[in-house]
Structures are given as structure tokens and as C-alpha cells.
Amino acid sequence: MAKFTDYNLRPEIYEALTAIHFKQPTTVQSRLIPVILQGRSVVGQSQTGSGKTHTFLVPIFQQYDATNQKVQAVITTPSRELAQQIYEAAKQLASTFTEDTQPRISLYVGGMDKSRQIHQLQNKQPQIVIGTPGRIKDLYQAGELDIHTATTLVVDEADMTLDLGFLPDVDAIASAMPEDLKMLVFSATIPQKLQPFLKKYLSNPVIEEIPSETVIAPTIKNILVGTKGETKDTLVYNLLTMGNPYLALVFTNTKTRARELTKSLRSRGLKVAEIHGGIQPRERKRTMQQIQHLDYQYVVATDLAARGIDIPGVSLIINDGIPTELEFFIHRVGRTGRNGMSGTAITIYNPDEEDRVQMVENMGVKFEPMTYAHGELQSGYDRRRRRQRTKTTAKLDPTMIGMVKKKKKRVKPGYKRQIKNNIARDAKYKKRVAERETLRAAKKAKKRAHDK
């Protein structure tokens, strides 16, 4: 089994890794760190929570030149929260360097004071740049940020960068860099629409797709719960208060729904943090700091947080329905069960979401069906058994289908016999009608023959 000590890294890096209890590299780290140290460009496809951040940070810090005062590496990421997360990880690695060799690391994201950033750049350029594509591009095109000196470009969460429309900004950044640019692309998925960009900038890269035995980490208990006539607001509240989660994340599909659910949960007495794109950047940053300090036990968020926030200690995930973009399901659930710790992910669905649940299962996700009753989750039945059983039943006449559907959920004993008798009576009636029509047709034929 590989160890970080196999890579002959700087003593400062080993000291920093020891401080955060990193002893053995993850699969993606063990496969790609040695390759990146050799100067190769890479495409790393690996599921969320697999250790991609340190896969590119460790080589960047190993190859960092303290005597070079220019920009050496640029790291782009599609969300402010993820940029902040990478920035904190980079600062931690830099903390063990001596004062005179410590790299200058700067964070550039939307929502920060641009004029202040420009003023700082006029005094001195950073050596490692981390930020969102739009802000980095703006600072470069304004002639303030000298990214053309960088020899390494990291495109983190490339699929999300594509989905959110930031790829043209990344393209502009990459085109400003040297031809011998080393590009490190990391993503949970590599969609077809990303291929032209990769071919444009990557020449014979090392491509590593890190397979996982299961789509959902084995440390996560993945539960499916139907509403069964109960409102989602009530069910979410019951599931949150059923136990005492260390930190619970509730994901919604829209900002509007996040606001509604947060308001509902607060009205029931829960202290809830709200994170989504409709929250002003400064307030969002302040809320994130409060979450990190464990001032909140419950967080309601949109998919903005699913790929951009890595909060240690998330023990419970609740999906307030199936996400619009199905792949976000993996990223939501991946917020728990990290670093070998156990976690629980509960997905709530309405009866009209059966098809979307099936689509998630087609991705390789396995659910444990359960129901909420009497203040606890209880084993449920496979919702597919009804669909599988109906395949073997006889096809009913539309009239009879209507008769069956009229039966209420709770029926009196003997209802099956009643339906069977109704079917028999219906068949007998149809037989009599057919016989009468045959008789009438025979009489008409006889009369026509007589008239001739």
C-alpha cells in the first residue's frame, strides 16, 4: 500500500500532512501524484470526497519555487465556496513553510472587493492563484493579474464548470498561458461536451478513471422514504428531530423551496442555516463560518453547496426530493460518510417521482426502502413489487379498470371476490350482447333474402 513518504516530498509538506492526519494517499492520489510530479498533464475522474484537492495541491507545493516571485499556478473552480475550501487547504499546506519561503496565495471570487484586489496586485503578484473563472479572467483582462507566467493550470470540478457555463472563461484563462502549460483536470464525470476543450489544451495526457465498487460509499446508509400523504415539510422535520445528528444537511432543488423549508423548520423551533445562490455573498460567507464553528446543527442548501462545501462531521443528509440534475444526487449524498466515517442519507419522494427514483437506481444507486412511523424509521417494502406484479395480471377492459380504481385504499373484507364477480357478470353481459347482435344479423340477412 502506497504512503506519502514514497513521494520524496519536502519536509514542510510532510509536516502539514501529518497535522491533518494524512498518512496514506487515497486511490486517486496514489495514481496521479507521482505522474503530476513527473510534469505530465492529467485528467482525473473520481467521485466526490475521494481526495482530489490534495492530489493537485501536493505537487503544486512540491514544485513551487520560492525564488520566483511571479504567478506559478492557477486553480479554477466553479463555486465561491469550493474556492474558499481549496484556499483553506492551500493555506494549511503553506503554514509549515518558513516566513521567507512561504508561498503567496490569493483568493479571487465574485462578491469580494475587486478594487481592493486590484490595489494588492499592483503592489505584488501572488504565486498561487485560486478562484472562480470569471473573476480570474476579469483581473487578467484588466491587465492586473499576470497569469501568463503560470506553468500549471488546475480545472477543478470540470463538469460543474461546464454545466454552469464557465468553460469559456476557463478557455480564456488557458489561452493566456504558455504553450507548454501543464493542465490538471479533475471531475466527478467527464461529459462528452467537455471533450473539445480537453483536446484543445491537452496533448497525450494521463487519464485516470478511478472506479468505485459502489456509486455510494459503503460507509453511507442510503435510505428511501415515501411521503405517503404527509407533507414534505413535516416529514423533513420529523426525520431531523428523530435523533440527534452531529450536523444535518437538507438539500432542495430550488432557492424558493430552500426559503420555504427554512421558514417552516424555524417556525417549528429549529435553528437552521440557509445556504443558496439567493443569499448575498457576505452573508453566505458569514453563515458558512458559523456552520464551521458548529453554531448550527441543521443546514438547508441548494445544489450550490453539494459540490462546493466540505463540512467535517456531516452525519445526516436529507434530499427534499430527487435533484433536477440526477448526477447531483451523488454529490449531495457524498457530503456524508467521508474519510471512513459513517453517515446516513435519506431521500424523500412523492408518488409522482417514481420514474425519477428509477432513473437514480439506473445509475447504480441502491436504496434501502423504509417508512417513518411512530417517531422512527421502520423497514419498508420494495415499491417496485407492485409494478412487477402487475406485469403478470390479465389486461382488463377499460370499464373494469374504472371499477377497480374506484375501490378505496381501505376496503371491506371480500372486495377481491366482489371484483371477481363483477368481472364474471361483465363477461356474461357481453356474451349476451354478442348473441343478440348475431341473432339480429341473421334475421336481417333472412329478410333481405326473402325480399329478393
N, C-alpha and C positions, 0 to 999 in steps of 0.2 A: 504493500500500500504506500502510495506517494506521501511525502511530507514536504512542508515548505522548506525545510533545511536542504532538500535535494537541489534547490534552485540557485544556491550560492548568491543570496541576496545581500544587500547592505545590512550591517548590524542595526541601523536605525529602523529598517523595515521589520526585522525580526522582533525588535523591542516593541514596536507598535502592534504587531500581530499577536504577540504574547499578551499584551494588555487587554485585548478584546477576545482572548481565549481561542484564537485561530491556531490550531496545531496541524490538522490535516486538511489539504485542499479538497474542495468539492470536485465532482467529476468534470464539470466544465473548466474549473481552474487547473486541474491536473493535465487536462488535454491541451489547453490553449496558452497558459502562461509560458511554458518553455518555447512554444512556437513564436509568440509575440516577442520574447526576449531575443530570438534569432533575427528579428527585423521583418518578419512576414506580416502581410495583411491577412485578416481573418474574418470569417462570418461565423458567428456562434449562435446557434439556435438552441435555446434551452428554456425550460419552463420557469415561471416566476419563482423567486425565492431560492434559486439554485446557486447563487453566489457570483452573478455576472459582474457586479460592481467592482469587486476586488480583482476579478480576472483582468480588467484593463488598468485599474489603479496601480496594482503592484508593479507591472512592467514600466508604467509611466514614471513612477518614483525611482525605480531601479536605474532607468536610463536618463533621468533628469541630470542636467549639467548646471551646477551652482554658479559656474563662471560665466555662463551665457545669460545675459540679462534680458533677452528677448522672449517672446511667446514661443513655447516649445510644444505645447499640446493643447488641443481644443476638444472639449467634451460637450456634445449637444444632447439634449433630452427634451421630450415634448411637453412636459409639465413643470410648473414652478416648484411644486412640492418634491418631485423626483430630483430636480436640480439641487434643491436645498439638501436633500438626503445625501446625494453624491458629494456635495460640498462639505458636509459634516464628516463623511467618511474620509475625504481627502485631508481635511484639517487634522483628523486624528492621526493619519499616517505621517503628516508633516510635523506633528508635535514632538517627535523624538529627535528631530534634526537639531543641530546646534543653531544658535541665533544667526550666525553669519552664513550658514548653508541652507537655512530653511527656505523652501520654495515659496514664492509669492503666488497665492491662489486667489482668484477673483470670481465672484458670482454675478452673472448678468442675466436678469429675468425681467419680464414686464411687471409693472407695478412698483418697481424701485425708482428712486430719483435719478433720472437719466442725466440731468445737468451735473449732478454730483459725481456720477460715474465718469463723465467726460473730463471733469476737472482733475480727478485722480489719475486718469490715463495720460493727461498732459504732463503730469509730473513723473510717472514711471509706469512702464508696461508690466502686466502680470506675466508669470512664466507658465502658469497653468490656468486655462480659461474653462469655466463651467457655466452653462446657461442654456436658455431656450433659443432655438434657431433665429427667431425674429429679432430679438434684442441684440444678439451677437452680430447678425447681418447688418442691422441698423448702425451699430457702433463702427463696424468696419467700413461701410459705405460712406459714413460721415468723416472718414479719414482719421478716426481716433484710436481704433483698436487694430494693432498690426498683426493680424492673424496670418498674413502671408509668410511669416517667418517660421510658422509651426511645421513640424515634420510628422506629427501624429494627429489624426482626427478620429474621435470616437463618436459613432452614431448609436446612441443607446435607445432601446425600445423603438427600433426602426419601423415596425408595423404600426405602432400607435402614431409615430411621426407621419407616416403615410396617411393613415385614417383621418388625422386632424388637419391635413392639408399643409403641413410644414416642410414637405420634401423639397419644394422649390427654394426655400430659404437655405436648407442644408446644401442643396446643389450650388447655390451662390457662394456659400462658405467654402465648399470643397474646391470650386473652380478658382478661388483666390490663392490656393496653396500650391506648393511646389509640385512638379510632375512626379517626383519620387516619393510622394506622400504615402505614409503608411496609414491605412484606414482599418479601423476595428469596428465592425458592425455587429451589434448584439440585439437579439429579438426573441420573443417567445414563439413567433411564427414568421415565416418568410413568404408573404403573398406574392402571386405572380406579377402584380403591378409594381413590385419593388425591383424586379429583375433588370429592367433597363438602366436604372440608377446604379445598380451593383456592377453591371457590365461596363458602364462608362468609366468608373473610377478604379475598379479592382482588376488587376491583371494576375491571373493564376493565384487566387487567394486560397488559404487553407480553410476549408468548410467543415465545420463540425456540428452535426446534429446530435444532441445529447438525448437519447431515448429515455423514457421513464417507464418503469414497469406498470405504473398506473398513472392515468391522467391526473388524478387527485392523489396527493401524497398519502402514504399509508398511515401517517400519524393523524390524519383528519377523519373524523366520523361524519360522513356525508348523509344528511337526513332530508327526506321529502315529506312535507306536511300539507295536506289539502285544507282549504278554508271551511268546507262543509257548512256553508250558510253563515259562518261567523265573519265579521268584518276583519280586514287585514290589520287595521289599527289595534283592535282588541287582541287579535292573535299575536301580533308582534309584542305588545305589552306583556301578555301572559308568558311568552317564551323568554323575554328578557328578565322577568321577575321570578321565573320558575326556580332558578338557582341563584348563585351569586358570582357571575362571571368576573374575572380579573379585569378584562376590558372587552366590550362588545361593540362590533361594527355592524350597522344595518345599512344595506345598500338599496338605493332606489334608482329607478330608471330616468327620472327627470328632476329638475330643480324644484318644480312646482310640487311634486309628490314629496320631495325631501322636506320642504317647508311645512306641508300639511301634516306629515307624520311627526315631525319635530314638535309642532304645536300640540298635536294630540297627546304625545308622550309627556310633554311638560305639564299639560293640564291634568295629567294623572299623577303628578308628583315626582317625575323622574328628572334628574339633572342631565340634560342632553346637549352635546356639542353638535353643531351643524356645519358641514363642510361641503361646498359645491361651488360651481362657477359663478353663481349669483352673489356670492359673498365678496365684499371688497378685499383686495389682496392684503392690505394691512391687518384687517380684522381676521382674515383667514390664517395669516401667519401667527397672530397672537393666539388664536384658538388652537392651532397646531402645537404651539409651545405649551399651552395649558394641558393638552392631551398628553404630551410627552412627560409632563410633570405629574401625570395621573390625577389632575383636577377633575377629570370626567371619567365616569365608568361606562357611559353609553355615548356612541357617536353615530349620527345619521349622515350618510355621504352618498354622492353620486359616483359614477364610474371614474370621475376625475381622480378620486382617491384610490381606486382599485389598482392603478398602475403607478401612482405617484407617492404613496405613503407607505412607509415601512415602520409600523409602530410595534415595538417589542411588547410581547405579552398579550397579544390579542388571543383570547381563548374562545370567543364565540363570534361567528359570522351569521347574520340573517339576511337572506335575499328576499326582499319585498317583491317577489315575482321574478320571472325569468328575464335576464337582460335583453335589451333590443339587439345588441351585437352579441351573438352567442359566445364568442371566444372570451368575452369579458367575464363569463361565468368562472372560468379557470383562474383568472386574475383576482376576482373577488375572493373566491374560496382560498386562494393561495396566501391570503393575508394572515391566516392562522396555520397552526401546525408547522411552524418554521423552526429550523435548527434542531430538529429532532423532538421538539416539544409537541404534546398532544393538543388537539383543538377540535371544535365542533362547528360544522357548517349546516345551517338549516335553511332550506329553500321552501318558501310558501308559494302555493299555486292555486289559481281558481280553476273550476271545471273547464272553462273555455281556453285554458292554457295547456291542455293535454298534448296537443301537437308539438308545442314548443318544448315541453318536458321531454317528449320523444326525441326531438332534434338534439337536445343536450345529451341524452343517452347514446345517441348515434355517434357522438364524439368520443365515446369510450368511458363516459362517466357512469358510475354505478351508485344508485341511491338505495338507502335503507328506508322503506316506507314506514311512517309512524303517524299516529294521531295524537292530538292534545285532548286530554280529558282528566277531570278531577285534579287539576294542578300539576300534571306530569305528562311526559311523553310515553305513549304505550305503543307496542308493536302493532303495525297496521297491516293491511293486505295489499298484495300487488295489484295496483289499479288496472294492469293490463289483462288480468284474468277474465274480466268481463268481456273485453274486446276479443280475446282468444276464444271464449266460449261461444260467442255469437256467430263465429265462422261456421260452426257445425249445426246450427239450428236451421230449420226449414224457412224458406222465404215466404213471408206472409203477404196476403192480399193487403193493399193499402187500407181498406176498410178495417181489417182485423188489426193492423198496426195501430190505427187510431184507437181501437177498443183497448188494446194492451196499454198504450200510453196513458189512457185515462185513469188507469189504476193508480192509486196513491202509493207513496213510499211505504207507509204503514197500512197494511191491508188485513182484512179478517182472514181467519183460517179457511182453507178451501178455495182460495182465489185461483189456484192453478187448475183445479177441477172445473171451476166456473169458466175460465178461459177456454179450456179444452172442449167443454160442452158448447160454448159459443161458436168455436171453430167447426165443430161437427154440425151444428144447426145451420151455419152459414153454407157449408158444403152441400147439405141436404136441400137447402133452398135453391142454390144454384143449379142443382141437378134437376129439380122440378121445373125451374125456368127453362132450362135447356130442352127438357122433354116437351114442354108446351110449345116452344118455338119450333121443334121438329114436327110436332103434330100439325101446327098451323101451316107450316111449309108444305106438308103432304096434302092437306086439304086444298090449298091454293093450286098446287100442281094438278090435282084431280079435277078441280073446277075448270082450269084452263084447257085441259084435255077434253072435257065434256063440251065446252063452248066451241071447240074446233069441229 
